[in-house]
Amino acid sequence: MADITLRSMTADDAHRVLTIYQAGLDGGNASFETVAPTWAAFDAGKSPDHRLVAVDADDAVVGWVAVSPTSSRAVYAGVVEHSVYVDPGAQGRGVARLLLNALIASTEAAGIWTIQSGVFPENNASLALHQQVGFRVIGTRERIGRHHGRWRDVVLLERRSPVI
């Protein structure tokens, strides 16, 4: 991982971020979404304070992580939902772990006490990674939505900060 560094995501990263997002969507086990949003929609939906990209030695973006608020209610100000995506050519190199660990540090420093996510049960690598960095399975939402013409379950995961 010496060739991978992290930095804040900027609008200049839009093309690579959305390309990586689309590659994940095309794989079929990343999200109910099937088409990556425009940069304007992505930018509007993600918290500007907790967006990171992983870049290789050539400064090419190979992965990203970002959060969205789960509610506009003040009581949930410390709860976010995250997404993490890695370019298929960089998978299996620890990029997602690096991004998630940095996200955990960033959100805890900001007083966020819960990071949550929903993962398709078929996405074994994502489920294992999340548990390795401190997420726990809350439960499974069975047949919660249709995706490519079939009902899909979603495993709910959360990480509660031990310091907030």
C-alpha positions, -999 to +999 in steps of 0.1 A: +000+000+000+030+023-001+019+035-035-016+045-023-023+078-006-055+094+005-067+130+000-099+149+001-122+144-029-126+175-052-147+183-082-116+176-103-120+139-093-156+138-106-149+118-137-129+091-120-152+089-090-182+084-111-164+060-134-155+038-104-190+041-091-204+030-124-181+000-125-193-010-091-229-007-102-222-027-133-210-055-111-245-060-099-238-064-061-230-029-050-262-009-050-298-008-061-288+021-084-279+011-119-265+044-133-241+067-115-256+101-109-243+133-124-216+151-104-241+177-093-264+151-078-235+132-062-220+164-048-254+175-034-260+142-017-226+137+000-213+155+031-184+177+019-165+170+052-161+133+048-152+125+012-119+109+004-102+094-026-074+069-028-048+077-054-019+057-068+017+068-075+005+085-107-022+105-088-049+084-105-080+079-083-084+042-076-111+044-049-134+067-029-155+069+002-182+094+012-210+098+036-245+111+035-267+122+065-294+097+074-318+123+086-323+160+088-335+157+124-310+171+149-311+140+171-295+120+142-267+146+135-241+120+145-254+092+122-242+089+086-245+063+059-214+056+038-204+043+004-170+029-005-160+019-041-127+007-055-117+005-091-118-032-102-081-031-112-072-020-076-094-044-057-078-068-033-050-044-024-064-030+008-077+002-008-112-001+007-097-008+042-075+022+040-105+044+030-127+030+057-101+035+084-096+071+073-134+076+072-137+063+107-110+087+120-126+116+101-161+110+114-150+104+150-130+136+150-162+154+139-183+138+167-202+113+145-210+083+166-226+059+140-216+050+105-241+027+088-244+009+055-265-016+036-248-044+017-262-071-005-256-105+012-239-117-020-211-091-015-190-113+007-159-093+004-176-061+015-193-078+044-160-093+056-142-060+053-168-041+072-167-065+101-129-064+101-129-027+107-155-028+134-189-028+118-215-053+131-245-068+114-277-054+127-300-076+106-312-083+071-340-064+054-355-092+033-369-085-002-365-048+005-363-038-032-362-050-068-330-049-087-326-061-123-361-077-120-356-097-088-361-090-051-330-084-032-321-085+005-299-060+022-277-066+053-276-036+076-243-028+092-233-002+117-202+009+134-207+026+168-178+048+179-163+036+211-151+072+218-181+094+211 
